[in-house]
Amino acid sequence: MITSLIEAFLLGLVGGAVPGPILTGTFTEILNIGFLKGIRVIFYALIAETIGALLVFFIFYAVGLNQLAIQIISVCGAMVLFWLGYQVWKIKEINTESKQVLTFPKILLLTAFNSGYWIFWITIGVPKALALDTSVYGGKFIFLVIFELAWLIMTLALAFVFYQFRPLLQRKNLIGTTFKVLAVILILLGVKTLLNIF
């Protein structure tokens, strides 16, 4: 049982450190509207991903997902990444009064169409959670809580480190370039998603 709990924590830490749309979006929002408003992305993602994991536990795992379903989810996820990349590309200056680019509905879309997320939960997360469930009552939920807590710790830590570099990245001559780099990362993640389908 202890091994399963440690595994859940380590998987969460790694999941939080993996560069992806949530981390990129968090960095974008920190640059654009500041640390406290920017980390809302992390909490939105935490809620969205927890909802998704619970869906996997209760629906998708029982029904199962075939390869075509995963491919369709991947294509939709790539389109969402391209759309967000375009929105980030248009940011030309830092405006702490500006609207947040990554709102909760957009984070829900990102989560819903992130095939890597679903593949992780279907192939790794749920089996490990169910294994823990056989040794302790409510183990799948304990796994989920520990995983998400570790994910939150890592993502907040990376956001804080990134925030420390914000003054450097906010220099007039770097603002546009920094947001364009973040936009390209989002677009490349979309391309990678499409390439993984075929």
Disulfide bonds with the S-S distance in Angstrom:
none
